[in-house]
Amino acid sequence: MATPTPEMLARIMATTSNDTALCGPPPTPLAAQTVSEPTLPAPVERRAVKRRRLITPEAGRAIEMLGHAIEYLADEHALACISRRVRGERQEGWPTEKHPQVVAIELLMARNREVYFSCPELPTLGERLRAMLKAQRA
């Protein structure tokens, strides 16, 4: 996984920043919204163990850069949607497909997860203690 370069980010921005496509439906008034009963999650058999990861400086820098790019694109997209609604513009053009800027954000988020999950997991405290006890017995 290559770290995104400024040229790559500029190319993504150039293809999405001038687009005036769908930002989503206008908000529904509260009176028209229906409220459903909340559902409780299914009981969990056992708690998931939080695993720490050994993140290298290169991976950390890539995660940081991707995070900044995601935040920038999301802020720009939200601002464009808000400004179009304030001006009263109709939002036509992308009724069934995702906005290209949203696709770019999802792509960057997927790469962010890919970099993070490629880092090795560190053993939990319990695993380290078991390994120490096992080494002492041997």
N, C-alpha and C positions, 0 to 999 in steps of 0.2 A: 504494500500500500504506500503510494507516494504521497508526500506532504503536498497539499495544494499550494501552487505558486500564485503570486499576485496576478499573473497573466491568466491563469485558469479562473480565478475569482472574477477578474474583469470580464472575461468572455461570458461567464454565467450572468453577470449583471447586465451586460450589453444585450443579451437575448431576452431578459425579463423586465428591465426597468422601464422600457417605453411601452409596455403592453398595458392595455386598458381593459383587460378581460374580467371575467367574473371573480368577485371577491367573496361571494357567498350571498345568500338571500338576506333581504333586509330583516331586522329584528322583529319578532312577533310581539305585539302588545301583550302585557301581562294578563289582561282580561281574557284574551283568546287562547292562552296557554292552558293545556290540561295538566293536571298534577296526578301522577301515579304513585301508588304505595311503594315505598322503598323495599327492596328485597335484601335480605341478609345473605352474606356470602356463605357458601357451603363450609361446614366445619373442616378445619385443616388437621390432618393426622399428626404432623409434627412441624415444628417451625423450621423455616429455611435458614440455613446457616449463612450469615454474611461473610463472604470471602473477600479478603483484601488481595490486591494484585500488586506485583512488583512492576511498577511503571518506569521504563527507562527514560532518560532525559529526552531522547528523540521522540518517543511515543507521547510523552507529556507535552512536548511542544506542538506536536501534530494535533493532539486533543484540544489544546488551548486555541490554536489557530482555527480549527474547525468550529469550535464553540463560538468564537468571535464572528466568523462568517455566518453561522446559523443565526446568531442574534441580530446581526446587521440586516440580513435578508428578511427575517421575520418582522423587525421593526419597520423596514421600508415598505413591506407588503401591507402591514396593518395601517400605516400612515396613508398609503395610497387608497386603501379601502375607505378609511374615515373621510379623507378629503373628497372622494367621489360622492359619498353619501351626503356630506355637508352641502356640496354644490347641487345636489339633487339629480345627478346623472343616473340614467338607467344602466344597469349592469347586464349587458348582453354579450353573447359570443362564446361562452364556455359552459353551456348548460349541463353537459354530461361528463366532461373531462375536467381534470384538475388544472388549476392555473399553473403555467410553467414555473412561476416563482415558488409555488408550493412544492412542485416536483423537485426543484433544485434544493429546497430546504430538506426534503425527505432524503434525497441522495446524500447530502452532507451529513445528516444524522446517521444514516446507515454506515457511512465511512467512519464516523466517530465511534460507533459501537464496535465496528470491525477492529479498529486500532486498540480500543480498550480491552476487548475480549481476546485479542492476540497476546496480551501480556500474561505471564504465568501467575497462577494463584499462589498465594503464600499459605503455608499450613496454619491451621487454627491453633489456639493455645492448647487445646486438648490433644491434638495430633502431635504437637511438639513434646508435650509431657509424656505421652505414650511412647514416643520414639526414645526419649531419654531413659525412661524406665526399662524399655526393652534393651537398650544398649548397656545399662548397668547390670542386668541379669545375665547377659551373654559373657 
